[in-house]
Amino acid sequence: MTAALLEGVSTKLIDVQNALRALFTEETILVGHSIENDLLALKLYHNQIIDTSLLYPHPNGPPSKQALR
């Protein structure tokens, strides 16, 4: 991410949050890899998630997580 990429962008965090809230309900299941990081960045809470980084444990155990690849 660079300042040049953001030049002219007027979208605020609240705009993104509202757009996402319009896409899913409380019953929607969100699937992602280390999705808690995305939700933290968006300042959103959702209790119906499947985190693929936790589905496939790292051989070294926690706190290590499998890479997305």
Backbone torsions as a table, in degrees:
resi	resn	phi	psi	omega
1	MET	NA	131.6	178.8
2	THR	-130.7	162.6	177.0
3	ALA	-60.4	-35.7	-179.5
4	ALA	-63.0	-38.6	178.7
5	LEU	-66.5	-28.9	-177.9
6	LEU	-91.6	-4.5	-178.7
7	GLU	-61.2	127.3	179.0
8	GLY	84.5	-3.9	179.6
9	VAL	-82.1	128.2	-178.8
10	SER	-114.3	3.7	-179.5
11	THR	-68.1	131.9	179.4
12	LYS	-103.4	163.6	178.5
13	LEU	-55.1	-43.7	-179.2
14	ILE	-60.6	-33.9	177.4
15	ASP	-64.9	-43.3	179.1
16	VAL	-66.8	-43.7	178.6
17	GLN	-59.1	-45.7	180.0
18	ASN	-64.5	-39.4	178.7
19	ALA	-64.1	-41.7	178.8
20	LEU	-68.0	-41.2	178.9
21	ARG	-62.2	-29.3	178.3
22	ALA	-74.2	-20.6	-177.8
23	LEU	-85.9	-29.1	-177.3
24	PHE	-135.6	158.1	179.9
25	THR	-109.5	-175.6	176.9
26	GLU	-62.9	-28.1	-177.9
27	GLU	-85.1	-12.5	-179.4
28	THR	-65.8	135.8	177.3
29	ILE	-98.4	121.0	176.7
30	LEU	-93.9	132.9	179.3
31	VAL	-119.4	131.8	178.3
32	GLY	-167.8	171.0	179.5
33	HIS	-101.0	117.2	-173.4
34	SER	53.1	45.8	-173.8
35	ILE	-63.0	-21.3	179.2
36	GLU	-60.4	-31.4	178.4
37	ASN	-66.8	-40.2	178.1
38	ASP	-65.0	-44.6	-179.7
39	LEU	-65.9	-37.6	176.6
40	LEU	-62.8	-44.6	180.0
41	ALA	-62.4	-35.2	179.9
42	LEU	-85.3	-5.5	-177.5
43	LYS	55.6	45.8	178.8
44	LEU	-120.3	151.0	174.3
45	TYR	-121.9	135.2	175.8
46	HIS	-148.5	130.1	-174.1
47	ASN	-98.1	2.3	178.1
48	GLN	-110.6	80.6	-179.1
49	ILE	-128.7	150.6	170.2
50	ILE	-120.5	116.5	-178.3
51	ASP	-103.2	110.3	-176.0
52	THR	-66.6	-20.7	177.9
53	SER	-71.0	-19.9	178.1
54	LEU	-96.6	-22.2	179.6
55	LEU	-67.5	-32.8	-177.2
56	TYR	-118.6	89.1	-174.3
57	PRO	-60.7	147.3	176.7
58	HIS	-72.7	141.8	179.5
59	PRO	-57.5	-27.4	178.7
60	ASN	-80.9	-7.5	-178.1
61	GLY	78.1	177.2	179.6
62	PRO	-62.7	149.8	5.7
63	PRO	-88.2	7.6	178.9
64	SER	-66.1	145.3	178.4
65	LYS	-129.1	149.9	176.0
66	GLN	-64.0	145.3	175.6
67	ALA	-73.3	158.8	-178.1
68	LEU	-64.0	-33.3	-178.3
69	ARG	-58.0	NA	NA
